[in-house]
């Protein structure tokens, strides 16, 4: 089982390869290919806020609660992985609704 065969439409599989066309920007894409979607400003801001919250959680545990460096680091790493899991689930649900 290959991913290409499962996700590519029959007409796209039988089409001849398209030569790459240089574009004006830094990204190179083939003619007729869909443009890669850009990340929205809101997404970048949300990731920055989440990163600052994880850093703040680490500093709060280490300096205010005086848990110890390793304990605070582990707790903030766990919180970061939990946030990544939530982002992954939300992205999967959103992508599934588009189809």
PENOR-V956108 format. One record per residue. N is the residue number from 1. RES is the residue in one small letter. OMEGA is omega as a letter, one per 20 degrees, with the letter a starting at -180 (NA if undefined). Layout:
[[N;RES;OMEGA] [N;RES;OMEGA]]
This chain:
[[1;x;r] [2;x;a] [3;x;a] [4;x;a] [5;x;a] [6;x;a] [7;x;a] [8;x;r] [9;x;a] [10;x;a] [11;x;r] [12;x;r] [13;x;a] [14;x;a] [15;x;r] [16;x;r] [17;x;a] [18;x;r] [19;x;a] [20;x;a] [21;x;r] [22;x;r] [23;x;a] [24;x;a] [25;x;a] [26;x;a] [27;x;r] [28;x;r] [29;x;a] [30;x;a] [31;x;r] [32;x;a] [33;x;r] [34;x;r] [35;x;r] [36;x;a] [37;x;r] [38;x;r] [39;x;a] [40;x;r] [41;x;r] [42;x;r] [43;x;r] [44;x;r] [45;x;r] [46;x;r] [47;x;r] [48;x;r] [49;x;r] [50;x;r] [51;x;r] [52;x;r] [53;x;r] [54;x;r] [55;x;r] [56;x;r] [57;x;r] [58;x;a] [59;x;r] [60;x;r] [61;x;a] [62;x;a] [63;x;a] [64;x;a] [65;x;r] [66;x;a] [67;x;a] [68;x;a] [69;x;a] [70;x;r] [71;x;r] [72;x;r] [73;x;r] [74;x;r] [75;x;r] [76;x;r] [77;x;r] [78;x;r] [79;x;r] [80;x;r] [81;x;r] [82;x;r] [83;x;r] [84;x;r] [85;x;r] [86;x;r] [87;x;r] [88;x;r] [89;x;r] [90;x;r] [91;x;r] [92;x;r] [93;x;a] [94;x;r] [95;x;r] [96;x;r] [97;x;a] [98;x;a] [99;x;NA]]
